[in-house]
Structures are given as structure tokens and as C-alpha cells.
Amino acid sequence: MNEDAFNMSIRKFLKKVGVTSQREIEQAVRDAVDAGKLSGSESLPAKVRLTIDGVSLDVTIDGAIDLA
């Protein structure tokens, strides 16, 4: 296994996940605020599930997104 290529591939994947996730979260929250479903001062529980086939990885990461 080429450690450098492996590391770069992981970083590339995580960057894609981060950028896409942020964009989707921002849009969903803006839409909910605009629709009156959120006031904009909530703390929203958040969860991400990461799976990788072939290595039996299945992990859930819990957190919160604070709007104020």
C-alpha cells in the first residue's frame, strides 16, 4: 500500500464530505428559518454515519449545530 496515496485519497474524500455537508446543512437551515420552522436560535442535534465497504467500517458521529 502506498501510504502517501492513501493519505491523499482520504483527505480528498473528507474535503468533499466537508464541503458538501456544509452546503447542504446551510441550505436546509436557511430553508427551515425562511419557512418559520426554526427561529434561528436553536441547537440542532446532528448525526453522521460513515461506512466503508470492504473493511467493515460503520461508525456514527454525534454532535450539535448551534444556530446562535
Backbone as XML, in Angstrom:
<?xml version="1.0"?>
<chain id="A" units="angstrom">
  <residue number="1" name="MET">
    <atom name="N" x="0.856" y="-1.177" z="0.000"/>
    <atom name="CA" x="0.000" y="0.000" z="0.000"/>
    <atom name="C" x="0.899" y="1.236" z="0.000"/>
  </residue>
  <residue number="2" name="ASN">
    <atom name="N" x="0.555" y="2.189" z="-0.818"/>
    <atom name="CA" x="1.279" y="3.453" z="-0.867"/>
    <atom name="C" x="0.665" y="4.404" z="0.157"/>
  </residue>
  <residue number="3" name="GLU">
    <atom name="N" x="1.366" y="4.621" z="1.256"/>
    <atom name="CA" x="0.851" y="5.437" z="2.354"/>
    <atom name="C" x="0.531" y="6.865" z="1.925"/>
  </residue>
  <residue number="4" name="ASP">
    <atom name="N" x="1.361" y="7.457" z="1.075"/>
    <atom name="CA" x="1.117" y="8.831" z="0.626"/>
    <atom name="C" x="-0.152" y="8.919" z="-0.212"/>
  </residue>
  <residue number="5" name="ALA">
    <atom name="N" x="-0.318" y="7.997" z="-1.132"/>
    <atom name="CA" x="-1.515" y="7.984" z="-1.980"/>
    <atom name="C" x="-2.762" y="7.731" z="-1.135"/>
  </residue>
  <residue number="6" name="PHE">
    <atom name="N" x="-2.653" y="6.821" z="-0.185"/>
    <atom name="CA" x="-3.757" y="6.500" z="0.726"/>
    <atom name="C" x="-4.164" y="7.732" z="1.530"/>
  </residue>
  <residue number="7" name="ASN">
    <atom name="N" x="-3.186" y="8.409" z="2.116"/>
    <atom name="CA" x="-3.442" y="9.603" z="2.910"/>
    <atom name="C" x="-4.087" y="10.701" z="2.071"/>
  </residue>
  <residue number="8" name="MET">
    <atom name="N" x="-3.579" y="10.915" z="0.877"/>
    <atom name="CA" x="-4.144" y="11.950" z="-0.001"/>
    <atom name="C" x="-5.571" y="11.604" z="-0.420"/>
  </residue>
  <residue number="9" name="SER">
    <atom name="N" x="-5.834" y="10.329" z="-0.654"/>
    <atom name="CA" x="-7.176" y="9.900" z="-1.033"/>
    <atom name="C" x="-8.165" y="10.133" z="0.109"/>
  </residue>
  <residue number="10" name="ILE">
    <atom name="N" x="-7.747" y="9.835" z="1.330"/>
    <atom name="CA" x="-8.601" y="10.085" z="2.493"/>
    <atom name="C" x="-8.874" y="11.576" z="2.628"/>
  </residue>
  <residue number="11" name="ARG">
    <atom name="N" x="-7.843" y="12.395" z="2.522"/>
    <atom name="CA" x="-8.007" y="13.846" z="2.646"/>
    <atom name="C" x="-8.944" y="14.399" z="1.565"/>
  </residue>
  <residue number="12" name="LYS">
    <atom name="N" x="-8.806" y="13.900" z="0.350"/>
    <atom name="CA" x="-9.663" y="14.336" z="-0.751"/>
    <atom name="C" x="-11.123" y="13.979" z="-0.473"/>
  </residue>
  <residue number="13" name="PHE">
    <atom name="N" x="-11.343" y="12.759" z="-0.001"/>
    <atom name="CA" x="-12.693" y="12.318" z="0.338"/>
    <atom name="C" x="-13.280" y="13.176" z="1.455"/>
  </residue>
  <residue number="14" name="LEU">
    <atom name="N" x="-12.511" y="13.393" z="2.531"/>
    <atom name="CA" x="-13.001" y="14.167" z="3.667"/>
    <atom name="C" x="-13.269" y="15.623" z="3.291"/>
  </residue>
  <residue number="15" name="LYS">
    <atom name="N" x="-12.477" y="16.177" z="2.393"/>
    <atom name="CA" x="-12.733" y="17.543" z="1.923"/>
    <atom name="C" x="-14.062" y="17.594" z="1.170"/>
  </residue>
  <residue number="16" name="LYS">
    <atom name="N" x="-14.301" y="16.609" z="0.322"/>
    <atom name="CA" x="-15.566" y="16.538" z="-0.415"/>
    <atom name="C" x="-16.737" y="16.398" z="0.552"/>
  </residue>
  <residue number="17" name="VAL">
    <atom name="N" x="-16.588" y="15.547" z="1.547"/>
    <atom name="CA" x="-17.637" y="15.365" z="2.558"/>
    <atom name="C" x="-17.888" y="16.669" z="3.297"/>
  </residue>
  <residue number="18" name="GLY">
    <atom name="N" x="-16.830" y="17.336" z="3.720"/>
    <atom name="CA" x="-16.964" y="18.574" z="4.482"/>
    <atom name="C" x="-17.626" y="19.685" z="3.697"/>
  </residue>
  <residue number="19" name="VAL">
    <atom name="N" x="-17.176" y="19.906" z="2.480"/>
    <atom name="CA" x="-17.727" y="20.976" z="1.649"/>
    <atom name="C" x="-19.186" y="20.694" z="1.310"/>
  </residue>
  <residue number="20" name="THR">
    <atom name="N" x="-19.478" y="19.479" z="0.898"/>
    <atom name="CA" x="-20.848" y="19.117" z="0.538"/>
    <atom name="C" x="-21.770" y="19.176" z="1.752"/>
  </residue>
  <residue number="21" name="SER">
    <atom name="N" x="-21.307" y="18.667" z="2.878"/>
    <atom name="CA" x="-22.122" y="18.677" z="4.099"/>
    <atom name="C" x="-22.435" y="20.098" z="4.534"/>
  </residue>
  <residue number="22" name="GLN">
    <atom name="N" x="-21.442" y="20.969" z="4.524"/>
    <atom name="CA" x="-21.669" y="22.347" z="4.944"/>
    <atom name="C" x="-22.701" y="23.025" z="4.047"/>
  </residue>
  <residue number="23" name="ARG">
    <atom name="N" x="-22.576" y="22.844" z="2.752"/>
    <atom name="CA" x="-23.507" y="23.451" z="1.801"/>
    <atom name="C" x="-24.929" y="22.956" z="2.042"/>
  </residue>
  <residue number="24" name="GLU">
    <atom name="N" x="-25.095" y="21.658" z="2.223"/>
    <atom name="CA" x="-26.418" y="21.073" z="2.431"/>
    <atom name="C" x="-27.031" y="21.516" z="3.759"/>
  </residue>
  <residue number="25" name="ILE">
    <atom name="N" x="-26.213" y="21.558" z="4.816"/>
    <atom name="CA" x="-26.705" y="21.995" z="6.123"/>
    <atom name="C" x="-27.134" y="23.450" z="6.065"/>
  </residue>
  <residue number="26" name="GLU">
    <atom name="N" x="-26.300" y="24.304" z="5.491"/>
    <atom name="CA" x="-26.631" y="25.728" z="5.395"/>
    <atom name="C" x="-27.943" y="25.941" z="4.645"/>
  </residue>
  <residue number="27" name="GLN">
    <atom name="N" x="-28.124" y="25.248" z="3.537"/>
    <atom name="CA" x="-29.341" y="25.420" z="2.744"/>
    <atom name="C" x="-30.565" y="24.909" z="3.497"/>
  </residue>
  <residue number="28" name="ALA">
    <atom name="N" x="-30.447" y="23.757" z="4.138"/>
    <atom name="CA" x="-31.578" y="23.189" z="4.877"/>
    <atom name="C" x="-31.978" y="24.096" z="6.038"/>
  </residue>
  <residue number="29" name="VAL">
    <atom name="N" x="-31.004" y="24.640" z="6.750"/>
    <atom name="CA" x="-31.309" y="25.525" z="7.874"/>
    <atom name="C" x="-31.927" y="26.822" z="7.371"/>
  </residue>
  <residue number="30" name="ARG">
    <atom name="N" x="-31.364" y="27.412" z="6.324"/>
    <atom name="CA" x="-31.950" y="28.647" z="5.762"/>
    <atom name="C" x="-33.392" y="28.421" z="5.319"/>
  </residue>
  <residue number="31" name="ASP">
    <atom name="N" x="-33.636" y="27.303" z="4.654"/>
    <atom name="CA" x="-34.994" y="26.993" z="4.206"/>
    <atom name="C" x="-35.941" y="26.841" z="5.393"/>
  </residue>
  <residue number="32" name="ALA">
    <atom name="N" x="-35.488" y="26.188" z="6.447"/>
    <atom name="CA" x="-36.329" y="25.989" z="7.633"/>
    <atom name="C" x="-36.605" y="27.310" z="8.349"/>
  </residue>
  <residue number="33" name="VAL">
    <atom name="N" x="-35.613" y="28.183" z="8.427"/>
    <atom name="CA" x="-35.813" y="29.504" z="9.040"/>
    <atom name="C" x="-36.795" y="30.315" z="8.197"/>
  </residue>
  <residue number="34" name="ASP">
    <atom name="N" x="-36.589" y="30.320" z="6.881"/>
    <atom name="CA" x="-37.480" y="31.058" z="5.975"/>
    <atom name="C" x="-38.915" y="30.552" z="6.049"/>
  </residue>
  <residue number="35" name="ALA">
    <atom name="N" x="-39.087" y="29.245" z="6.267"/>
    <atom name="CA" x="-40.425" y="28.648" z="6.337"/>
    <atom name="C" x="-41.043" y="28.780" z="7.730"/>
  </residue>
  <residue number="36" name="GLY">
    <atom name="N" x="-40.290" y="29.353" z="8.666"/>
    <atom name="CA" x="-40.805" y="29.523" z="10.020"/>
    <atom name="C" x="-40.724" y="28.272" z="10.882"/>
  </residue>
  <residue number="37" name="LYS">
    <atom name="N" x="-40.027" y="27.257" z="10.410"/>
    <atom name="CA" x="-39.896" y="26.015" z="11.176"/>
    <atom name="C" x="-38.827" y="26.129" z="12.262"/>
  </residue>
  <residue number="38" name="LEU">
    <atom name="N" x="-37.899" y="27.061" z="12.079"/>
    <atom name="CA" x="-36.855" y="27.332" z="13.061"/>
    <atom name="C" x="-36.815" y="28.835" z="13.322"/>
  </residue>
  <residue number="39" name="SER">
    <atom name="N" x="-36.463" y="29.191" z="14.547"/>
    <atom name="CA" x="-36.355" y="30.616" z="14.880"/>
    <atom name="C" x="-34.973" y="31.162" z="14.560"/>
  </residue>
  <residue number="40" name="GLY">
    <atom name="N" x="-33.996" y="30.273" z="14.488"/>
    <atom name="CA" x="-32.630" y="30.697" z="14.221"/>
    <atom name="C" x="-31.775" y="30.750" z="15.477"/>
  </residue>
  <residue number="41" name="SER">
    <atom name="N" x="-32.328" y="30.317" z="16.597"/>
    <atom name="CA" x="-31.553" y="30.334" z="17.848"/>
    <atom name="C" x="-31.419" y="28.929" z="18.452"/>
  </residue>
  <residue number="42" name="GLU">
    <atom name="N" x="-31.839" y="27.923" z="17.718"/>
    <atom name="CA" x="-31.811" y="26.539" z="18.213"/>
    <atom name="C" x="-30.397" y="25.954" z="18.208"/>
  </residue>
  <residue number="43" name="SER">
    <atom name="N" x="-30.301" y="24.844" z="18.911"/>
    <atom name="CA" x="-29.153" y="23.955" z="18.805"/>
    <atom name="C" x="-29.719" y="22.660" z="18.221"/>
  </residue>
  <residue number="44" name="LEU">
    <atom name="N" x="-29.258" y="22.291" z="17.060"/>
    <atom name="CA" x="-29.818" y="21.144" z="16.350"/>
    <atom name="C" x="-28.923" y="19.911" z="16.523"/>
  </residue>
  <residue number="45" name="PRO">
    <atom name="N" x="-29.482" y="18.816" z="17.034"/>
    <atom name="CA" x="-28.692" y="17.593" z="17.105"/>
    <atom name="C" x="-28.358" y="17.133" z="15.686"/>
  </residue>
  <residue number="46" name="ALA">
    <atom name="N" x="-27.134" y="16.662" z="15.520"/>
    <atom name="CA" x="-26.699" y="16.206" z="14.201"/>
    <atom name="C" x="-26.007" y="14.855" z="14.344"/>
  </residue>
  <residue number="47" name="LYS">
    <atom name="N" x="-26.099" y="14.075" z="13.273"/>
    <atom name="CA" x="-25.513" y="12.740" z="13.279"/>
    <atom name="C" x="-25.004" y="12.444" z="11.875"/>
  </residue>
  <residue number="48" name="VAL">
    <atom name="N" x="-23.828" y="11.851" z="11.803"/>
    <atom name="CA" x="-23.263" y="11.408" z="10.529"/>
    <atom name="C" x="-22.901" y="9.943" z="10.662"/>
  </residue>
  <residue number="49" name="ARG">
    <atom name="N" x="-23.245" y="9.188" z="9.646"/>
    <atom name="CA" x="-22.884" y="7.766" z="9.629"/>
    <atom name="C" x="-21.861" y="7.556" z="8.516"/>
  </residue>
  <residue number="50" name="LEU">
    <atom name="N" x="-20.727" y="6.990" z="8.882"/>
    <atom name="CA" x="-19.649" y="6.717" z="7.933"/>
    <atom name="C" x="-19.525" y="5.212" z="7.762"/>
  </residue>
  <residue number="51" name="THR">
    <atom name="N" x="-19.659" y="4.784" z="6.536"/>
    <atom name="CA" x="-19.482" y="3.362" z="6.244"/>
    <atom name="C" x="-18.471" y="3.218" z="5.112"/>
  </residue>
  <residue number="52" name="ILE">
    <atom name="N" x="-17.689" y="2.180" z="5.193"/>
    <atom name="CA" x="-16.762" y="1.848" z="4.110"/>
    <atom name="C" x="-16.860" y="0.350" z="3.876"/>
  </residue>
  <residue number="53" name="ASP">
    <atom name="N" x="-17.359" y="0.007" z="2.714"/>
    <atom name="CA" x="-17.453" y="-1.404" z="2.347"/>
    <atom name="C" x="-16.048" y="-1.978" z="2.175"/>
  </residue>
  <residue number="54" name="GLY">
    <atom name="N" x="-15.904" y="-3.214" z="2.495"/>
    <atom name="CA" x="-14.631" y="-3.893" z="2.298"/>
    <atom name="C" x="-13.779" y="-3.941" z="3.552"/>
  </residue>
  <residue number="55" name="VAL">
    <atom name="N" x="-14.063" y="-3.035" z="4.521"/>
    <atom name="CA" x="-13.292" y="-3.059" z="5.769"/>
    <atom name="C" x="-14.214" y="-3.081" z="6.986"/>
  </residue>
  <residue number="56" name="SER">
    <atom name="N" x="-15.476" y="-3.303" z="6.759"/>
    <atom name="CA" x="-16.461" y="-3.409" z="7.836"/>
    <atom name="C" x="-16.468" y="-2.191" z="8.756"/>
  </residue>
  <residue number="57" name="LEU">
    <atom name="N" x="-16.278" y="-1.000" z="8.177"/>
    <atom name="CA" x="-16.341" y="0.231" z="8.973"/>
    <atom name="C" x="-17.764" y="0.757" z="8.951"/>
  </residue>
  <residue number="58" name="ASP">
    <atom name="N" x="-18.306" y="0.973" z="10.122"/>
    <atom name="CA" x="-19.643" y="1.549" z="10.279"/>
    <atom name="C" x="-19.641" y="2.304" z="11.600"/>
  </residue>
  <residue number="59" name="VAL">
    <atom name="N" x="-19.450" y="3.609" z="11.536"/>
    <atom name="CA" x="-19.343" y="4.421" z="12.741"/>
    <atom name="C" x="-20.296" y="5.605" z="12.628"/>
  </residue>
  <residue number="60" name="THR">
    <atom name="N" x="-20.912" y="5.956" z="13.753"/>
    <atom name="CA" x="-21.810" y="7.105" z="13.805"/>
    <atom name="C" x="-21.158" y="8.170" z="14.665"/>
  </residue>
  <residue number="61" name="ILE">
    <atom name="N" x="-21.176" y="9.397" z="14.165"/>
    <atom name="CA" x="-20.596" y="10.542" z="14.867"/>
    <atom name="C" x="-21.747" y="11.476" z="15.230"/>
  </residue>
  <residue number="62" name="ASP">
    <atom name="N" x="-21.899" y="11.737" z="16.518"/>
    <atom name="CA" x="-22.976" y="12.615" z="17.008"/>
    <atom name="C" x="-22.393" y="13.971" z="17.382"/>
  </residue>
  <residue number="63" name="GLY">
    <atom name="N" x="-23.227" y="14.997" z="17.223"/>
    <atom name="CA" x="-22.821" y="16.332" z="17.608"/>
    <atom name="C" x="-24.016" y="17.248" z="17.598"/>
  </residue>
  <residue number="64" name="ALA">
    <atom name="N" x="-23.759" y="18.534" z="17.559"/>
    <atom name="CA" x="-24.818" y="19.532" z="17.526"/>
    <atom name="C" x="-24.379" y="20.698" z="16.677"/>
  </residue>
  <residue number="65" name="ILE">
    <atom name="N" x="-25.350" y="21.357" z="16.062"/>
    <atom name="CA" x="-25.097" y="22.566" z="15.274"/>
    <atom name="C" x="-25.869" y="23.685" z="15.946"/>
  </residue>
  <residue number="66" name="ASP">
    <atom name="N" x="-25.146" y="24.649" z="16.475"/>
    <atom name="CA" x="-25.746" y="25.785" z="17.169"/>
    <atom name="C" x="-26.003" y="26.915" z="16.178"/>
  </residue>
  <residue number="67" name="LEU">
    <atom name="N" x="-27.215" y="27.424" z="16.179"/>
    <atom name="CA" x="-27.580" y="28.489" z="15.248"/>
    <atom name="C" x="-27.341" y="29.875" z="15.833"/>
  </residue>
  <residue number="68" name="ALA">
    <atom name="N" x="-27.133" y="29.960" z="17.117"/>
    <atom name="CA" x="-26.879" y="31.267" z="17.735"/>
    <atom name="C" x="-25.724" y="31.175" z="18.692"/>
  </residue>
</chain>
